[in-house]
Each structure stands twice: as structure tokens, then as C-alpha cells.
Amino acid sequence: MTEHRQNLEERIAHLIRVVDDLSDIVAAQQRQLEVMERRLAMVMQREAQREVAEGGTVPLADQRPPHW
């Protein structure tokens, strides 16, 4: 095997490892994002319920800004 071919195979192996590592990172971030989205939805729902319970007719989060 030539030195050039061995060098290329080493570089390819390194790139494959980097791609696998990055794939794992992206998958973990996707799971974290899904958890945060669910938590945000719960917080928004609780806040809307609190605003209605305090006598508001339309939850503040659902009202249009005054400049609209």
C-alpha cells in the first residue's frame, strides 16, 4: 500500500469518526429541544390559565400588540 493511500484512508477514518460524533451531538440536541418545547408549551398554558383566572378575558399572550 502506498503512503499516499494510507494517508487518505487515515483521513477518511478520522472524518467518519467526526461525522459520527457530530451526529450524536445533533441527536442529543434534538431530544433537548423537544423537552424544552414541551416545557414551554406547559408554561404558556399555565400562564394563560392564570391570566383568565385573574379576570382577564383574553390571555395576554394571545392579545395583539397595541401597534397592530
MOPAC internal coordinates of N, CA, C and O (Angstrom, degrees):
PM7 1SCF
backbone

  N    0.0000 0     0.00 0     0.00 0    0    0    0
  C    1.4529 1     0.00 0     0.00 0    1    0    0
  C    1.5376 1   107.76 1     0.00 0    2    1    0
  O    1.2310 1   121.20 1   -45.04 1    3    2    1
  N    1.2829 1   115.31 1   134.96 1    3    2    1
  C    1.4571 1   118.78 1  -178.64 1    5    3    2
  C    1.5141 1   110.27 1   -76.33 1    6    5    3
  O    1.2310 1   122.01 1   -20.46 1    7    6    5
  N    1.3054 1   113.75 1   159.54 1    7    6    5
  C    1.4736 1   119.92 1   179.81 1    9    7    6
  C    1.5324 1   110.43 1   -63.67 1   10    9    7
  O    1.2310 1   120.71 1   141.17 1   11   10    9
  N    1.3156 1   116.24 1   -38.83 1   11   10    9
  C    1.4642 1   120.76 1  -179.74 1   13   11   10
  C    1.5302 1   111.06 1   -62.47 1   14   13   11
  O    1.2310 1   120.74 1   136.04 1   15   14   13
  N    1.3248 1   116.20 1   -43.96 1   15   14   13
  C    1.4545 1   120.27 1  -179.77 1   17   15   14
  C    1.5278 1   110.54 1   -65.37 1   18   17   15
  O    1.2310 1   120.20 1   138.95 1   19   18   17
  N    1.3161 1   117.22 1   -41.05 1   19   18   17
  C    1.4560 1   120.80 1   178.77 1   21   19   18
  C    1.5251 1   110.32 1   -63.05 1   22   21   19
  O    1.2310 1   120.59 1   138.40 1   23   22   21
  N    1.3295 1   116.48 1   -41.60 1   23   22   21
  C    1.4653 1   120.97 1   178.19 1   25   23   22
  C    1.5354 1   110.24 1   -60.70 1   26   25   23
  O    1.2310 1   120.50 1   136.04 1   27   26   25
  N    1.3276 1   116.66 1   -43.96 1   27   26   25
  C    1.4643 1   120.49 1   179.40 1   29   27   26
  C    1.5294 1   111.39 1   -63.62 1   30   29   27
  O    1.2310 1   120.39 1   137.82 1   31   30   29
  N    1.3265 1   116.86 1   -42.18 1   31   30   29
  C    1.4642 1   120.13 1   179.57 1   33   31   30
  C    1.5225 1   111.28 1   -64.58 1   34   33   31
  O    1.2310 1   120.19 1   142.69 1   35   34   33
  N    1.3193 1   117.24 1   -37.31 1   35   34   33
  C    1.4712 1   120.53 1   177.10 1   37   35   34
  C    1.5223 1   110.63 1   -65.63 1   38   37   35
  O    1.2310 1   120.59 1   137.42 1   39   38   37
  N    1.3156 1   116.47 1   -42.58 1   39   38   37
  C    1.4712 1   120.17 1   179.42 1   41   39   38
  C    1.5218 1   110.88 1   -65.01 1   42   41   39
  O    1.2310 1   120.51 1   139.34 1   43   42   41
  N    1.3292 1   116.63 1   -40.66 1   43   42   41
  C    1.4659 1   120.17 1   178.49 1   45   43   42
  C    1.5292 1   110.28 1   -64.07 1   46   45   43
  O    1.2310 1   120.32 1   137.16 1   47   46   45
  N    1.3206 1   116.99 1   -42.84 1   47   46   45
  C    1.4669 1   120.35 1   178.68 1   49   47   46
  C    1.5267 1   110.61 1   -61.01 1   50   49   47
  O    1.2310 1   120.89 1   138.67 1   51   50   49
  N    1.3273 1   115.90 1   -41.33 1   51   50   49
  C    1.4680 1   120.33 1   178.67 1   53   51   50
  C    1.5272 1   109.99 1   -63.56 1   54   53   51
  O    1.2310 1   120.21 1   134.64 1   55   54   53
  N    1.3352 1   117.19 1   -45.36 1   55   54   53
  C    1.4639 1   120.73 1  -179.48 1   57   55   54
  C    1.5270 1   111.46 1   -64.17 1   58   57   55
  O    1.2310 1   120.05 1   141.73 1   59   58   57
  N    1.3093 1   117.51 1   -38.27 1   59   58   57
  C    1.4690 1   120.86 1   177.41 1   61   59   58
  C    1.5266 1   109.82 1   -62.13 1   62   61   59
  O    1.2310 1   120.36 1   137.38 1   63   62   61
  N    1.3285 1   116.92 1   -42.62 1   63   62   61
  C    1.4664 1   120.23 1   178.98 1   65   63   62
  C    1.5307 1   110.99 1   -64.18 1   66   65   63
  O    1.2310 1   120.32 1   138.73 1   67   66   65
  N    1.3303 1   116.99 1   -41.27 1   67   66   65
  C    1.4642 1   120.74 1   179.28 1   69   67   66
  C    1.5276 1   110.38 1   -64.26 1   70   69   67
  O    1.2310 1   120.10 1   136.46 1   71   70   69
  N    1.3208 1   117.42 1   -43.54 1   71   70   69
  C    1.4682 1   121.12 1   179.29 1   73   71   70
  C    1.5276 1   110.24 1   -62.43 1   74   73   71
  O    1.2310 1   120.10 1   137.30 1   75   74   73
  N    1.3118 1   117.41 1   -42.70 1   75   74   73
  C    1.4700 1   120.67 1   178.10 1   77   75   74
  C    1.5280 1   110.84 1   -62.33 1   78   77   75
  O    1.2310 1   120.48 1   136.61 1   79   78   77
  N    1.3343 1   116.69 1   -43.39 1   79   78   77
  C    1.4673 1   120.53 1   178.26 1   81   79   78
  C    1.5184 1   111.18 1   -61.51 1   82   81   79
  O    1.2310 1   120.72 1   135.17 1   83   82   81
  N    1.3347 1   116.23 1   -44.83 1   83   82   81
  C    1.4600 1   119.85 1   179.98 1   85   83   82
  C    1.5268 1   111.46 1   -65.59 1   86   85   83
  O    1.2310 1   120.39 1   143.84 1   87   86   85
  N    1.3111 1   116.87 1   -36.16 1   87   86   85
  C    1.4583 1   120.70 1   177.24 1   89   87   86
  C    1.5268 1   110.77 1   -62.33 1   90   89   87
  O    1.2310 1   120.50 1   137.69 1   91   90   89
  N    1.3217 1   116.64 1   -42.31 1   91   90   89
  C    1.4662 1   120.75 1   177.65 1   93   91   90
  C    1.5231 1   110.99 1   -62.78 1   94   93   91
  O    1.2310 1   120.71 1   139.11 1   95   94   93
  N    1.3260 1   116.26 1   -40.89 1   95   94   93
  C    1.4697 1   120.86 1   180.00 1   97   95   94
  C    1.5259 1   110.15 1   -64.37 1   98   97   95
  O    1.2310 1   120.15 1   134.30 1   99   98   97
  N    1.3197 1   117.31 1   -45.70 1   99   98   97
  C    1.4685 1   121.16 1  -179.71 1  101   99   98
  C    1.5247 1   110.48 1   -62.63 1  102  101   99
  O    1.2310 1   120.20 1   139.13 1  103  102  101
  N    1.3288 1   117.23 1   -40.87 1  103  102  101
  C    1.4668 1   120.51 1   179.06 1  105  103  102
  C    1.5264 1   110.44 1   -63.06 1  106  105  103
  O    1.2310 1   120.21 1   138.11 1  107  106  105
  N    1.3302 1   117.20 1   -41.89 1  107  106  105
  C    1.4674 1   120.64 1   179.10 1  109  107  106
  C    1.5277 1   110.41 1   -65.49 1  110  109  107
  O    1.2310 1   120.22 1   139.33 1  111  110  109
  N    1.3190 1   117.18 1   -40.67 1  111  110  109
  C    1.4575 1   120.22 1   178.93 1  113  111  110
  C    1.5301 1   111.05 1   -65.32 1  114  113  111
  O    1.2310 1   120.24 1   143.38 1  115  114  113
  N    1.3183 1   117.15 1   -36.62 1  115  114  113
  C    1.4666 1   120.51 1   177.87 1  117  115  114
  C    1.5210 1   110.55 1   -63.06 1  118  117  115
  O    1.2310 1   120.58 1   137.27 1  119  118  117
  N    1.3210 1   116.50 1   -42.73 1  119  118  117
  C    1.4780 1   119.56 1   178.16 1  121  119  118
  C    1.5276 1   110.21 1   -63.31 1  122  121  119
  O    1.2310 1   120.13 1   137.72 1  123  122  121
  N    1.3411 1   117.36 1   -42.28 1  123  122  121
  C    1.4611 1   120.50 1   179.14 1  125  123  122
  C    1.5224 1   110.88 1   -64.01 1  126  125  123
  O    1.2310 1   120.53 1   139.43 1  127  126  125
  N    1.3190 1   116.59 1   -40.57 1  127  126  125
  C    1.4587 1   120.74 1   179.40 1  129  127  126
  C    1.5263 1   111.16 1   -63.44 1  130  129  127
  O    1.2310 1   120.37 1   138.68 1  131  130  129
  N    1.3148 1   116.90 1   -41.32 1  131  130  129
  C    1.4711 1   120.10 1   178.43 1  133  131  130
  C    1.5241 1   110.95 1   -62.49 1  134  133  131
  O    1.2310 1   119.91 1   139.14 1  135  134  133
  N    1.3206 1   117.78 1   -40.86 1  135  134  133
  C    1.4655 1   121.44 1   178.20 1  137  135  134
  C    1.5189 1   109.61 1   -64.02 1  138  137  135
  O    1.2310 1   120.20 1   134.59 1  139  138  137
  N    1.3308 1   117.23 1   -45.41 1  139  138  137
  C    1.4616 1   120.34 1  -178.91 1  141  139  138
  C    1.5218 1   111.71 1   -65.15 1  142  141  139
  O    1.2310 1   120.02 1   143.35 1  143  142  141
  N    1.3396 1   117.56 1   -36.65 1  143  142  141
  C    1.4619 1   120.14 1   177.69 1  145  143  142
  C    1.5227 1   110.95 1   -64.31 1  146  145  143
  O    1.2310 1   120.34 1   138.44 1  147  146  145
  N    1.3357 1   116.95 1   -41.56 1  147  146  145
  C    1.4693 1   119.99 1   177.99 1  149  147  146
  C    1.5309 1   110.50 1   -64.16 1  150  149  147
  O    1.2310 1   120.62 1   137.45 1  151  150  149
  N    1.3199 1   116.42 1   -42.55 1  151  150  149
  C    1.4666 1   119.98 1   179.85 1  153  151  150
  C    1.5229 1   111.12 1   -64.90 1  154  153  151
  O    1.2310 1   120.04 1   138.53 1  155  154  153
  N    1.3169 1   117.52 1   -41.47 1  155  154  153
  C    1.4605 1   120.57 1   178.45 1  157  155  154
  C    1.5212 1   110.87 1   -62.69 1  158  157  155
  O    1.2310 1   120.43 1   138.14 1  159  158  157
  N    1.3179 1   116.78 1   -41.86 1  159  158  157
  C    1.4670 1   120.08 1   178.45 1  161  159  158
  C    1.5226 1   110.53 1   -61.44 1  162  161  159
  O    1.2310 1   120.28 1   139.34 1  163  162  161
  N    1.3353 1   117.07 1   -40.66 1  163  162  161
  C    1.4643 1   120.68 1   178.81 1  165  163  162
  C    1.5281 1   110.61 1   -64.76 1  166  165  163
  O    1.2310 1   120.07 1   137.03 1  167  166  165
  N    1.3158 1   117.47 1   -42.97 1  167  166  165
  C    1.4633 1   121.39 1  -179.78 1  169  167  166
  C    1.5275 1   110.12 1   -64.07 1  170  169  167
  O    1.2310 1   120.61 1   136.60 1  171  170  169
  N    1.3218 1   116.44 1   -43.40 1  171  170  169
  C    1.4662 1   119.63 1   179.61 1  173  171  170
  C    1.5235 1   110.75 1   -64.05 1  174  173  171
  O    1.2310 1   120.15 1   139.99 1  175  174  173
  N    1.3188 1   117.31 1   -40.01 1  175  174  173
  C    1.4591 1   120.64 1   179.01 1  177  175  174
  C    1.5269 1   110.60 1   -65.05 1  178  177  175
  O    1.2310 1   120.53 1   135.62 1  179  178  177
  N    1.3292 1   116.59 1   -44.38 1  179  178  177
  C    1.4728 1   119.71 1   178.64 1  181  179  178
  C    1.5220 1   111.46 1   -62.48 1  182  181  179
  O    1.2310 1   120.55 1   138.77 1  183  182  181
  N    1.3231 1   116.55 1   -41.23 1  183  182  181
  C    1.4690 1   119.96 1  -179.94 1  185  183  182
  C    1.5245 1   110.31 1   -65.43 1  186  185  183
  O    1.2310 1   120.38 1   138.68 1  187  186  185
  N    1.3190 1   116.89 1   -41.32 1  187  186  185
  C    1.4685 1   119.85 1   178.35 1  189  187  186
  C    1.5225 1   110.04 1   -63.09 1  190  189  187
  O    1.2310 1   119.65 1   138.73 1  191  190  189
  N    1.3181 1   118.27 1   -41.27 1  191  190  189
  C    1.4675 1   121.33 1   178.24 1  193  191  190
  C    1.5235 1   110.73 1   -64.76 1  194  193  191
  O    1.2310 1   120.31 1   141.08 1  195  194  193
  N    1.3256 1   117.01 1   -38.92 1  195  194  193
  C    1.4592 1   120.78 1   179.27 1  197  195  194
  C    1.5199 1   110.54 1   -65.45 1  198  197  195
  O    1.2310 1   120.21 1   137.95 1  199  198  197
  N    1.3294 1   117.20 1   -42.05 1  199  198  197
  C    1.4623 1   120.44 1  -179.84 1  201  199  198
  C    1.5271 1   110.86 1   -63.81 1  202  201  199
  O    1.2310 1   120.38 1   139.10 1  203  202  201
  N    1.3220 1   116.88 1   -40.90 1  203  202  201
  C    1.4653 1   120.31 1   178.54 1  205  203  202
  C    1.5322 1   109.66 1   -66.79 1  206  205  203
  O    1.2310 1   120.21 1   138.66 1  207  206  205
  N    1.3251 1   117.20 1   -41.34 1  207  206  205
  C    1.4627 1   121.34 1  -179.07 1  209  207  206
  C    1.5300 1   111.43 1   -64.47 1  210  209  207
  O    1.2310 1   120.56 1   152.07 1  211  210  209
  N    1.3273 1   116.53 1   -27.93 1  211  210  209
  C    1.4666 1   120.11 1   179.65 1  213  211  210
  C    1.5180 1   112.26 1   -83.20 1  214  213  211
  O    1.2310 1   120.43 1  -174.40 1  215  214  213
  N    1.3262 1   116.79 1     5.60 1  215  214  213
  C    1.4578 1   119.54 1   174.28 1  217  215  214
  C    1.5126 1   114.38 1   103.41 1  218  217  215
  O    1.2310 1   119.57 1   179.67 1  219  218  217
  N    1.2966 1   118.42 1    -0.33 1  219  218  217
  C    1.4540 1   119.61 1   177.35 1  221  219  218
  C    1.5129 1   110.33 1   -73.96 1  222  221  219
  O    1.2310 1   120.52 1   -30.76 1  223  222  221
  N    1.3047 1   116.61 1   149.24 1  223  222  221
  C    1.4579 1   119.21 1  -179.62 1  225  223  222
  C    1.5266 1   111.62 1   -88.11 1  226  225  223
  O    1.2310 1   120.89 1   139.98 1  227  226  225
  N    1.3082 1   115.90 1   -40.02 1  227  226  225
  C    1.4592 1   120.75 1   179.02 1  229  227  226
  C    1.5148 1   107.23 1  -122.64 1  230  229  227
  O    1.2310 1   119.74 1   -53.23 1  231  230  229
  N    1.3146 1   118.11 1   126.77 1  231  230  229
  C    1.4669 1   119.05 1   178.94 1  233  231  230
  C    1.5309 1   110.81 1   -54.09 1  234  233  231
  O    1.2310 1   120.83 1   -42.44 1  235  234  233
  N    1.3106 1   116.02 1   137.56 1  235  234  233
  C    1.4556 1   121.57 1  -177.79 1  237  235  234
  C    1.5237 1   111.45 1   -54.16 1  238  237  235
  O    1.2310 1   120.07 1   143.76 1  239  238  237
  N    1.3021 1   117.48 1   -36.24 1  239  238  237
  C    1.4719 1   120.84 1  -179.48 1  241  239  238
  C    1.5119 1   111.82 1   -64.68 1  242  241  239
  O    1.2310 1   119.78 1   157.54 1  243  242  241
  N    1.3501 1   118.02 1   -22.46 1  243  242  241
  C    1.4496 1   122.13 1  -178.09 1  245  243  242
  C    1.5403 1   112.62 1   -98.11 1  246  245  243
  O    1.2310 1   119.92 1   176.53 1  247  246  245
  N    1.3154 1   117.76 1    -3.47 1  247  246  245
  C    1.4584 1   120.41 1  -178.65 1  249  247  246
  C    1.5187 1   110.20 1   -83.10 1  250  249  247
  O    1.2310 1   121.08 1   -32.65 1  251  250  249
  N    1.3329 1   115.53 1   147.35 1  251  250  249
  C    1.4552 1   120.39 1   175.77 1  253  251  250
  C    1.5301 1   109.38 1   -74.76 1  254  253  251
  O    1.2310 1   120.53 1   -34.62 1  255  254  253
  N    1.3163 1   116.60 1   145.38 1  255  254  253
  C    1.4702 1   118.26 1   174.73 1  257  255  254
  C    1.5285 1   110.12 1   -63.45 1  258  257  255
  O    1.2310 1   119.85 1   -24.24 1  259  258  257
  N    1.3285 1   117.90 1   155.76 1  259  258  257
  C    1.4577 1   120.41 1  -175.38 1  261  259  258
  C    1.5379 1   114.15 1   -62.10 1  262  261  259
  O    1.2310 1   119.51 1   155.88 1  263  262  261
  N    1.2950 1   118.55 1   -24.12 1  263  262  261
  C    1.4645 1   120.80 1  -177.20 1  265  263  262
  C    1.5283 1   113.37 1   -80.67 1  266  265  263
  O    1.2310 1   119.35 1  -178.87 1  267  266  265
  N    1.3374 1   118.85 1     1.13 1  267  266  265
  C    1.4652 1   121.41 1   179.69 1  269  267  266
  C    1.4744 1   111.12 1   -89.11 1  270  269  267
  O    1.2310 1   120.10 1   180.00 1  271  270  269

